[in-house]
Amino acid sequence: MRKDHLCADPCIRVSAFGVWAVTMIFTLPVGAETAPLSQDAFLRAKQVTVGILADTQDQRTPEKPGKIVVRGTGVHLRDGYVITARHAAEKHALSTGTVVQKHISVLTHDLNELPADLVGDSAFMDIVVYRIAEPHRSKLQAETSFAKSDVSPGMEVFTVGYPLGWGPTMAFGRLGNTNTFLQTVDTRLIQADLSACNGSSGGGLFNAQGEIVGVLHAVIQTGKEENQAHCSRMTFAIPGILAERIVHAALSGKPLAFSRLGVHMTSIKDGTKLRMAVKDVTEPAKAAGIQKHDILLAIEDTEILDGAQLKNFLIERTAPGQQVSIKVRRVDADLTFHVVLGGG
């Protein structure tokens, strides 16, 4: 996807027909239970949400302060650490191209403008971590954390942010497809039915307890004029479980490492069910005993539904050097192999 199609918030310009090629909307499952949203959760979400300020300082007149323009949204986690979307913190310069700013300013809900320094980022997941300068951390009134449990279709969620640079505002909705994909990142995204616009990127997608289940990444704009703002109810978020890995890597000062299983897959029909089979095998799966033509059934007792689901399980729930169990079907026998995952 061309960079100029991402805007300050990625807003994918596709037709209504094209949307259905990207994702399916899930309705609330019958009997699904949702916890009531509490006022405490709303208040904490508002307090931890910050606006990411654009750099409007004119270098030709440094004595004149720039205008206050909010270009994105962020969330304070703890100890001054703020997470936001990487593209909301990028700066375009003729000499250097697009770079992540080393220093930004954020705006709190009670209108404190605070400086923050870059800690770490990931273009792979469109996530960046900053830390508020130490003398100003006391002005942050609350903190939050990532949800421990995974998301499910129909879950009630809300977000706080600065759509179109104005806010903080709240939007409410439910999750749809929690395993969908766009061209903007090479990982799964969570689709939510709630309103978001330019400026919402980097904001938290909160559950009923005010915990982060996702970080807003993009909207699909199905019909717009060039002079209209980019807003939509087709909203997509980086899963919180992935964003949390970026935070941990940034705080440790180590690059984020992903696991490698060593299988290339192809889709086959197993009775009436489509499954993934091993098209080719390399290390470390080969050393563990997995062979070409094995039908992949499960990883760590989680059924393997397709190649994307297996890939995301490895990204989100494993680390290089970890041993995992892989269940396969070979001819008429079900076998279990234990693979020590590689890195890469």
ChimeraX attribute file (.defattr): number of C-alpha atoms within 10 A of each C-alpha:
attribute: neighborCount
match mode: 1-to-1
recipient: residues
	/A:1	10
	/A:2	7
	/A:3	9
	/A:4	9
	/A:5	13
	/A:6	16
	/A:7	15
	/A:8	21
	/A:9	27
	/A:10	25
	/A:11	25
	/A:12	20
	/A:13	17
	/A:14	16
	/A:15	14
	/A:16	12
	/A:17	9
	/A:18	12
	/A:19	17
	/A:20	11
	/A:21	10
	/A:22	13
	/A:23	17
	/A:24	14
	/A:25	16
	/A:26	16
	/A:27	12
	/A:28	16
	/A:29	11
	/A:30	7
	/A:31	6
	/A:32	10
	/A:33	11
	/A:34	13
	/A:35	10
	/A:36	10
	/A:37	15
	/A:38	11
	/A:39	12
	/A:40	12
	/A:41	17
	/A:42	18
	/A:43	12
	/A:44	17
	/A:45	29
	/A:46	22
	/A:47	21
	/A:48	23
	/A:49	32
	/A:50	35
	/A:51	31
	/A:52	31
	/A:53	23
	/A:54	21
	/A:55	18
	/A:56	11
	/A:57	14
	/A:58	12
	/A:59	9
	/A:60	7
	/A:61	9
	/A:62	9
	/A:63	9
	/A:64	10
	/A:65	10
	/A:66	14
	/A:67	12
	/A:68	14
	/A:69	16
	/A:70	24
	/A:71	23
	/A:72	32
	/A:73	34
	/A:74	33
	/A:75	31
	/A:76	27
	/A:77	20
	/A:78	15
	/A:79	14
	/A:80	20
	/A:81	21
	/A:82	27
	/A:83	29
	/A:84	31
	/A:85	32
	/A:86	24
	/A:87	23
	/A:88	30
	/A:89	28
	/A:90	18
	/A:91	15
	/A:92	11
	/A:93	9
	/A:94	6
	/A:95	6
	/A:96	8
	/A:97	9
	/A:98	13
	/A:99	13
	/A:100	18
	/A:101	16
	/A:102	14
	/A:103	15
	/A:104	20
	/A:105	20
	/A:106	23
	/A:107	20
	/A:108	23
	/A:109	18
	/A:110	13
	/A:111	10
	/A:112	14
	/A:113	18
	/A:114	19
	/A:115	19
	/A:116	22
	/A:117	17
	/A:118	19
	/A:119	20
	/A:120	24
	/A:121	23
	/A:122	18
	/A:123	14
	/A:124	12
	/A:125	21
	/A:126	23
	/A:127	26
	/A:128	27
	/A:129	28
	/A:130	27
	/A:131	22
	/A:132	24
	/A:133	13
	/A:134	11
	/A:135	9
	/A:136	14
	/A:137	17
	/A:138	11
	/A:139	14
	/A:140	21
	/A:141	13
	/A:142	17
	/A:143	19
	/A:144	20
	/A:145	16
	/A:146	19
	/A:147	18
	/A:148	11
	/A:149	9
	/A:150	10
	/A:151	21
	/A:152	17
	/A:153	20
	/A:154	22
	/A:155	19
	/A:156	23
	/A:157	26
	/A:158	24
	/A:159	28
	/A:160	27
	/A:161	33
	/A:162	27
	/A:163	27
	/A:164	20
	/A:165	21
	/A:166	15
	/A:167	17
	/A:168	20
	/A:169	12
	/A:170	17
	/A:171	15
	/A:172	15
	/A:173	16
	/A:174	20
	/A:175	25
	/A:176	26
	/A:177	21
	/A:178	23
	/A:179	19
	/A:180	17
	/A:181	18
	/A:182	16
	/A:183	10
	/A:184	20
	/A:185	15
	/A:186	13
	/A:187	21
	/A:188	22
	/A:189	26
	/A:190	26
	/A:191	30
	/A:192	31
	/A:193	23
	/A:194	19
	/A:195	19
	/A:196	31
	/A:197	26
	/A:198	24
	/A:199	29
	/A:200	39
	/A:201	33
	/A:202	35
	/A:203	32
	/A:204	34
	/A:205	29
	/A:206	26
	/A:207	24
	/A:208	19
	/A:209	19
	/A:210	26
	/A:211	21
	/A:212	28
	/A:213	27
	/A:214	30
	/A:215	31
	/A:216	34
	/A:217	31
	/A:218	31
	/A:219	28
	/A:220	25
	/A:221	22
	/A:222	19
	/A:223	14
	/A:224	13
	/A:225	7
	/A:226	7
	/A:227	6
	/A:228	8
	/A:229	14
	/A:230	26
	/A:231	24
	/A:232	19
	/A:233	18
	/A:234	21
	/A:235	26
	/A:236	31
	/A:237	26
	/A:238	26
	/A:239	27
	/A:240	28
	/A:241	20
	/A:242	21
	/A:243	26
	/A:244	20
	/A:245	16
	/A:246	26
	/A:247	24
	/A:248	15
	/A:249	17
	/A:250	20
	/A:251	13
	/A:252	12
	/A:253	11
	/A:254	11
	/A:255	13
	/A:256	16
	/A:257	16
	/A:258	16
	/A:259	21
	/A:260	22
	/A:261	23
	/A:262	20
	/A:263	20
	/A:264	14
	/A:265	20
	/A:266	15
	/A:267	14
	/A:268	14
	/A:269	11
	/A:270	11
	/A:271	7
	/A:272	6
	/A:273	8
	/A:274	12
	/A:275	19
	/A:276	23
	/A:277	25
	/A:278	20
	/A:279	15
	/A:280	16
	/A:281	20
	/A:282	15
	/A:283	17
	/A:284	19
	/A:285	21
	/A:286	16
	/A:287	15
	/A:288	15
	/A:289	15
	/A:290	28
	/A:291	19
	/A:292	17
	/A:293	19
	/A:294	21
	/A:295	26
	/A:296	26
	/A:297	21
	/A:298	17
	/A:299	19
	/A:300	14
	/A:301	11
	/A:302	13
	/A:303	14
	/A:304	22
	/A:305	15
	/A:306	17
	/A:307	17
	/A:308	15
	/A:309	15
	/A:310	18
	/A:311	16
	/A:312	16
	/A:313	16
	/A:314	19
	/A:315	19
	/A:316	18
	/A:317	12
	/A:318	17
	/A:319	18
	/A:320	16
	/A:321	13
	/A:322	12
	/A:323	15
	/A:324	17
	/A:325	16
	/A:326	23
	/A:327	23
	/A:328	24
	/A:329	16
	/A:330	15
	/A:331	9
	/A:332	6
	/A:333	7
	/A:334	13
	/A:335	15
	/A:336	17
	/A:337	17
	/A:338	18
	/A:339	22
	/A:340	21
	/A:341	22
	/A:342	19
	/A:343	15
	/A:344	10
